[in-house]
Amino acid sequence: MKINILAIESSCDETSAAVISDGKILNNIIATQSVHEKYGGVVPELASRAHQQHLIPVIHEAIESSGISKNDLSAVAFTRGPGLMGALLVGVSFAKSFAYSLGIPLIEVNHMQAHILAHFIEDPKPKFPFICLTVSGGHTQLVLVKDHLVMEVIGETMDDAVGEAFDKTAKLLGLPYPGGPLIDKYAKEGNPKAFPFPVSDMPGLSYSFSGIKTAVLYFLRDQLKSNPNFIEENLTDLCASIQFTLIKMLMQKLKKAAAAHKINHIAIAGGVSANSGLRAELQLLAKKHGWSVYIPKFEYCTDNAAMIAMVGHYKYLKGEFCAMDVVPEARMKI
């Protein structure tokens, strides 16, 4: 009997569903939300409403295109947290009612753990133990991964996540939301050392990204006083310099973590792992330090249900199910 699992992701502004059969991802359906662009960031209430609109069509498409009947499903996996409470409620509520109607078990999934297990969707897969740098709009963590479901956070940001730093500095430059990918785009044409921004150095393996936002704010304020066209005339160099500084901070701690734990299997995960500058720098460090590096496909970097399905598969094998009274947890920890 095959293990067929429906997975649901609704933690922020992507509604996604996927079906996995015996550990193989059959599809990965994603509905994005463009409603937030004019507000310069995700509006939680609008995200929740969009999930309500998208969820059933997305799940219907996932089941239909999988070739598996809903009556052949073994379990329903869903994102319990972390994420926006209203958005999580939509996915959790549907998962509970759907599983109950079919008489199959529920599997709760930690969204950040799922980002890491995105590496196991396709080959090559990391070897245990490995260190994963998880970087997104809401999180920046260094995670020691000992097994599929055994993980330890060994370092994290003390304030803002690196994805937030990308988006908020982009906003200061007048770029539309989401600004992170645009910084990456313009940075390719700029000089990364044109404008030296301060690099924060927190104790141990901790990060801090609030300082660079303030530094960019004051720097632009001073430059615009003498030249109102400063941003427009120097956009590519500004983007390159900001990206260079953020990546430098990420890599400093990653190198320190790899050395401290004597591990040379290194992975990155989360939305910011799609950044071309970060990927290029990681490959350079791999050659320098003899690391084996693992980077997911772009489609598995951003929020998606395929990664939720992978966690669901490994939890199913261990019989790790949850009760019907499960509730979302917005600040869920690994």
Secondary structure, 3 states (H helix, E strand, C coil): CCCEEEEEECCCCEEEEEEEECCEECCCEEEECCCCHHHCCCCHHHHHHHHHHHHHHHHHHHHHHHCCCHHHCCEEEEEEECCCHHHHHHHHHHHHHHHHHHCCCEEEEEHHHHHHHHHHCCCCCCCCCEEEEEECCCCEEEEEEEECCEEEEEEEECCCCHHHHHHHHHHHCCCCCCCHHHHHHHHCCCCCCCCCCCCCCCCCCCECCHHHHHHHHHHHHHHHHHCCCHHHHCHHHHHHHHHHHHHHHHHHHHHHHHHHHCCCEEEEECHHHHCHHHHHHHHHHHHHHCCEEECCCHHHCCCCHHHHHHHHHHHHHCCCCECCCCCCCCCCCC
